[in-house]
Every structure is written in structure tokens, then in C-alpha cells.
Amino acid sequence: MRLRVIHTTHYEYPRAVDFAPHLLYLRPRTTAHQRLLRHDLALTPAAKIASLRDAHDNDADCAYFAGQASSLCIRSDFEVENTQWNPFDFILDARATAFPFEYSKQEILALGAYLAPPFAATQSALRAWLDTRFTDRPGETVPFISALNQLLFQRLGYVRREEQGIQPSLTTLASGGGACRDYAVLFIELCRTLGIAARFVSGYLFAPSGEDNRAVGAMHAWAEVYLPGAGWRALDPTHGIWCDSTFIPVAHAAVAVSVNPIQGNVYARDPVGSTLHTEVVVEQLS
């Protein structure tokens, strides 16, 4: 499957401002099932672009601006080729087929940031929530994780939140819903509370019907869990599924805000506000 994504972000300011360097997580990553064919990044005002590899091994771009402007437009246009694949095409290590399982010492060393549990008060509340709502727990690892993923999909309601930031997990549970990034962070914290290494993923989702308001017109977020023998495996609690070739991963991190797609500040002599307009188009080419 060949997919094209056009992601345009436009900021308007009431007067000219100076721009600090902006870190951009907009370039999709290359995986065993995803190949980047082309990526064009256009910025107005013009900026010097320096590519880098971050601490989580993501590809990112840093934009350095030279002058002032009253608007900022960032347009990312890329094509990827995703192979059709079965998300369950893996073989677990024998020690991980039943849940709970234990990671090896080497895995624990490598996965430290992805195993870090939430704060004690949050962890206690999450355990209590699981104890009352996740009572019929499968004894095998894959069905267990699938059931946990489905639990969030069934118990929560999707809310498209335009404001920035991620809800605390307990707020998501108390309000009964949130945006895709809120689902992902809650799922990750539940996994870590249960001893499963998990990380946040930012990217895009192709919805063939074009009718899925959880995917159309915005970036998407989901989670990956680390399973011995299988490696990192992606799940989307917003839709209650394991991820397939319609998902386009861009960046992953232990902490969600680390991979916000556009990160940077502006400077002005007096405080200034801004307006933001974002448009995301994901289309199938072949």
C-alpha cells in the first residue's frame, strides 16, 4: 500500500515575532513494514534545516530561523510504502506466553524508561480501576493485552480535543473519555502498572472509508508494548485493535510530550497570542 500524507500547520501572530529553533517530528520512520519514499518539508519564513537522530532513535528535523515574521507555516508532504502484514505474525519467547511474565536482566536494563510506572498515587488508582473493571483476565499474554486494549475502547468515549496537552490518566477515567493521545497514555500507564514495557507512538492513520472522525484531519497516537521474542508490537486503544499497515508511525518515546510534532517558542518584546490552523490529509496512491 502506497500512502501520501500532507500535513500543514499555520500559526498567525498579531505582529512580527522572533522564532527560537523548532524541533519537528514530522518525518515517518523506516521499519520492516514501512519504507519512506519521499519527504518534502517546506517552511515559511525560510529556515535552515538540520536533521538529527534523537535519544529514542527517532529521525527529527530542527529548524533555525534568521528573521522576524507575523506567521509561520510548516508543510510536511511525504509518501510511504507499507506492506500488508499480520500484526499477530510473531512467536513469543516461551517464558512470555503466560501472563504475568518476567523480562530478562538485559531487557530490563534496555527497557528501563518504558517500564517506569506512574506516580504512586496514580498507580494505586489505576490498580483499583483494573480490579473493579478488568476482573476476567486471560491467562495468556496476547489475549491479556488484547483484552486490556479492548477494555479502554469499550469503557471510554472518544472526544476530539483541540487544546494542547495530554490529560492525566485519572482525568481520562473520571471524565470517561479523551482524545487518541489520552487513550494511548492511559493504556501505557496501565501496562507499566502491570509490569509491561510500553511506549507512546505519534503518527498518522489511513481510514479507507474517510468516515472515521478519530483519524481524519489530524495526527494519531497509539502505543507499543515490548514482548520477549516478538519485540515492539503496536496497539491502538482508541479503536481497540492491534496496528496494521494503515498506521504510519513517525516517532516514539517513553514520555508522550517528547514527540510533540512541532516544538518551539517565539519571542516578542510584549506578550503575543497566536491562532493555529492545522490540516492533515492521508490518501492512498496505490
N, C-alpha and C positions, 0 to 999 in steps of 0.2 A: 504494500500500500504506500503510495506516494502522497504526502500531505504538504500543504503550504500554509504558513501562518503569517499574518500581517498584524502586528501589534503596534498601535500608535498611541503615544501618551503626550498630551499637550497641557502645559502649565501656562497660565496667564497671570501677570503681576500688574498692579496699578501704576508702577513706574519701573524704570530700569534698575536692575539689581546686579550684583556680582555673584558668580557661581563658584562654590567650592568644588573640588573634584567629586565626580559622581561615579559610584560603583554600580555596574549594570550586570544583573543576572538574567540575560535575555537570549543567550546562545544555547541551544539544546546540546545535551551531552551525547557522546557516542557510546553505544553499548553493543552487546552481542546481537541485539534485535533492532537497533536503530542506527542509521547512518546519516550523517549530516551531508547534504548535497551542496547547499549554498546558504550563506548568511550575509545579508547586507544590513549594515547599521548606519542610519543617517541621522545627524543631529543638527538642529538649528537653534542657537548660533553654532557655528562650526567649532569643533573641539579636536584636540589631539587624543587619539585612542591608543591606549596601551593594554595589551592582553596579558592576562595572568592566570595562574593556577592557584586556587585558594587552599586553606588548611584542610578542607574536606575533599580536595581533588576535583573541585568544580572548575570549569572554564568560565572566566568572567572578563569584563572589559572595564577599564577605568577611563573616564572622560575628563580631560583637562581643558578648561575654558580660558580664553585670553581677555575677553572684554565684557562689557555690560550688555544687558538686553532686557526687554519687558516681557518676554515669553521664552519658553523652552519647549521644543518639540523633539521627541525621540521616537524614531520609527525603526522597528526591527522587522525584517522580511526574510524568511528562510524557508527552505524546503528540506524535508527529511524523507527517508525511505524506511518504513517499518515493516519487518517481516511478520507474517501471520504466525502466531505461536500460541501454544497451550500454556497458560500460566501454572498448570499443575504438572508440567513436564520436568520433574525433578525427583531425586531419590534422597530421602533424609538419611543422615547417619543413624545407625541402629540405636545409639543412645538417646536420639531425639524423637523417636517415633511416638513415644508416650509422653503425656504432659502431667506434671512438670518435668523438665529435663534440666541438665546442668551443662554449662559451657565449659570447655577446657580452659586451663590456665592461660594458654596462649590466646585463646579467643577473648577471654575476659580482659586481658591486657590491651588488645586491639579495640575492643568494643566499649571501653570504659565510659566514654561520653554518651554512648547510646543506651547504656544501662542505668545511668544516673536517675534515680527516682525523683518524683516531685517533692516539694516540701512536706515535712512530716504531717502537718495538719491536712494538707490536700490528699496525701497518700492514704491517711486514715479514712477520710470521707469517701474516697474512691473505692476503697475496700468495702466500706459499709454499703455503698450503692451496688457494688457487684454482689454482695452477699444476699441482697434482697431481690435483685433482678436477674442475676445470672446463676440460677440455682441448678439447672440441669446442664452440667458441664461435661462435654465429651471427654473421654479419657485419652484419645489420640490427638497428637499435636495439630495436624492440619485441620481436622474438624473443629477442634477447640478454637483455633484462631478464626476460622470461618464463622463460627457461632458468635464470637465476640464482635466481629465486624458487622454481622447481621443485627446484633443487638442494638448497636448505635443507629443503624439505618432504620430500624423499626421503632425505636423509642424516641428518636429526635425528629424535629421538623426543620426542613431547610429554610433558611432566611438569608436573602441576599443582602448583605451588609455593605454599604458603600463606604462607610467610615474606615479609616485606617486602624491597624492593630488587630490583635487576637484576643478573644475573650478568655479569661481564666476558665479552666475546665469546670470548676464548680459553678460558675455563672452559666455555662452552656447547659449543665444538668438542671440547674434551678429554673432557667428560662424555657427549657425543653427544646432548644434548637440553636442554630447558628449557621454561619457560612461554612464553605468547604474547609477553610483553614482551621475553623474552630473544631469541626469534626475530626480533622487529622490530628490536631494537638491533643484532643481528649483521648483519641484512640492510642496515641503514642504514650501518654501518661498512664493509661490503663495497662498497656503492655509492660511498661517498665515496672509498674507496681507489682505485676505478676512475675517479673524476672525475665521478660523477653526484651532483647535489644531491639530498639525501634528508632527510626529517624524520619524527619519531615522531608517531603518532596514537593517542589514547586514546578509547575509545567503547564501543559495545555491538554485539553481533551477534545477529540473529534466526535461530535454527536451526529451520526449519519442522517438522522431524521431532521436535524435542525430545530427540534422542538423541546429539547432538554434545557430548561432555564437554569439548571445547575451548572451548565457547561458553556452556554452561548454567551459571547460578548465579554468574556473575562478570562483571566488565568485560572487555573485549577490547582488544587492541592490535595495530596494524599499521603500515605505513609508506606514505609518499607520496614519489614522485620527481618532479622537475621536468624536463619535456621541452619544448624550444622548439617553439612552435606549438600544443602541447597543454596546457601549464600543469601544475599539480599533478595527478598520477594515482596512485591508491591501489592497493597490492598487499598481500596477506596471506600472508606466507611460512609461517605456521602451517598454512594449508590449501593453499598452493601455487596461489592464484588471484589474479586481479585483482578488486577490490572492486566490488560491485554494490549494489542498493537494499536488501539485507538488512543492510548495515553502517550504523551510526548514529554518525557522528563527533561527538565532544564538544570535544576540544581537540588542538592540535598544537604541537610545539616542536622546537627543534634538539637539546635535551638532554631525555631521557625523564623524568627526575625532576622537571623543571619543571612538568609537568602531572599529577603525582600527584593523584588525585581529591579527597583530603582532606589538607590540610597545616596543622599547628598543634601547639602544645605545651600541656602542663598544668603547673601549679606547685603544689608542696606543701612543707611545712617539711622533711619527710623523704622519701627516695626511695619511690616507689609503683610498683607494677606495674599491669597492666591486662589485661583479656580483651576479645577482639574477636569479634563475630559479624556477618557480612555476608550479605545475601540480595539476589539480583538476579533479577527476573522480567521477561522480554521476551515480549510476546504480540501477535499480530496481531488488530486490531479489524475491519479490512475490507480 
